[in-house]
């Protein structure tokens, strides 16, 4: 696995390391190196060398630095001189760049490959709002990506059956961990938020659609519409990431004919009447009943907040919920 050094002036590298862990999970062979006001070039170089010495594979090292030409960049560049054939530096570090680098390590084995790949994502992560402030040429490029026209009803695309890259229960729906970590891991072509409540809330719908990562369209639909979509042959080439707020909505979708075989249980917020079964999941009796209904239907569970987490045992969590609800 490629080792990654995050290097910056001040605590920026530590902060972005923490942010990346919140979104993509804890990472091995990643280290933050900081240049503090009281330190000089030799100090940051020594920190870099010490960090690299902890990596499993010291032949492949990628430096993500804050500023081209700054001291962290210069010291990384000095170290690079003896390893130009393997190591690489990318300047202008931002969070989309870091997360893309993490995700790329699943499929890319060299620092050069990852360095070349993450530049586009880092640039895509820089956006402006209101949209009219965006440079004219960039706005035109975005508009050209839109659909050319509606597909006539009855048209069969692909095999006529929508594919599910991931079906996730998350009370927060589309947020950083989903828009980056899970989208990178499962590579959907479309994100579909399935919720009767959110589909009636124009503000929440707009915010969700705007939160979609670059290159992936997000839609918000009621459960009845999702049932229709699952039977519509025009979606045969669609690889969807479905997001549900709660397990009851998943049960309704399954009972309506949506072919869901596995559910990622990611986050369920605590509220009155619910018990905490792990750090991010809270359940009440209705939640437990819905999960058991899915289990009887043959649905499997993948209990993880982010792709890097270890899977939790759903049977044990349901048993804990029933025990604590019984004592409440």
URUR-V105511 format. One record per backbone hydrogen bond with DSSP energy under -1.0 kcal/mol. NH is the residue of the N-H (numbers start at 1). CO is the residue of the C=O. If there is no record, write none. Layout:
nh:co
NH:CO
NH:CO
This chain:
nh:co
3:60
4:29
5:62
6:31
7:64
8:33
10:35
15:11
16:12
17:13
18:14
19:15
20:16
21:17
22:18
23:19
24:20
25:21
31:4
33:6
35:8
39:36
44:40
45:41
46:42
47:43
48:44
49:45
50:46
51:47
52:48
53:49
54:51
55:52
62:3
63:88
64:5
65:90
66:7
70:67
74:70
75:71
76:72
77:73
78:74
79:75
80:76
81:77
83:80
86:83
87:83
88:61
90:63
93:65
98:94
99:95
100:96
101:97
102:98
103:99
104:100
105:101
106:103
107:104
108:104
114:110
115:111
116:112
117:113
118:114
122:118
123:119
124:120
125:121
126:123
133:130
134:131
139:135
140:136
141:137
142:138
143:139
144:140
146:143
155:152
157:233
160:157
163:238
165:240
166:240
168:242
169:264
170:244
171:267
173:170
179:175
180:176
182:177
183:178
184:180
185:181
186:182
187:183
189:239
190:239
191:217
192:241
193:219
194:243
195:221
199:195
201:198
205:201
206:202
207:203
208:204
209:205
210:206
211:207
216:213
219:191
221:193
226:222
227:223
228:224
229:225
230:226
231:228
232:229
235:232
236:233
238:235
240:163
241:190
242:166
243:192
244:168
250:246
251:247
252:248
253:249
254:250
255:251
256:252
257:254
258:253
260:258
263:300
264:167
265:302
266:169
267:169
268:280
274:271
275:283
277:281
278:281
282:268
283:275
288:284
289:285
290:286
291:287
292:288
293:289
294:290
295:291
296:292
297:293
298:295
299:294
300:261
302:263
304:302
309:306
312:303
317:313
318:314
319:315
320:316
321:317
322:318
323:319
324:320
325:321
326:322
327:323
